[in-house]
């Protein structure tokens, strides 16, 4: 289906944002605790940690992941980008689904 890839990417984005928000709110937090609190399997939490670390949004510590100094700014930028995605979806719906 045409939307399968988009759906996959949105689910991935949702997971990354969920994990980022949890680290920002509860950090330092480890993989196992975050997995238990969110219901996200630990191997997927580990992958999201890696992605967020590579982006410089979170950092590892001996107690678990912590938000970087740029996390709040990155989170605000994500919010803006999500609003743009939502608008694009509305535009797609107007093309022929209304």
C-alpha positions, 0 to 999 in steps of 0.5 A: 500500500502507498501509505505503509512506509509513511505509517512506519515512519510516523510510528517510529517518530512517535516512539522517539518523541515518547522516549525523548519526553520521558527522558526530559521529564524523568531523566536520568532514566535507564532502558529497563525502567523506561521500557517498563514505564512506557510498555515499549520493548527494551530493544526498541528503547535502546534503538531510540536512545541511539538515534536520540544520542546521535542527534545530540538530544540526549546523552548517556550517564552512569545513572541512565539517559539524560536530556542534553542542553539542546533537548528543549529546543529540539523538542520545540522544533519537533512540535513545529515539524509535527504541526507541518506534517498534520497540515500536509495530512489535512491537505491530502485529505482535501484532495479527494477524501472529503 
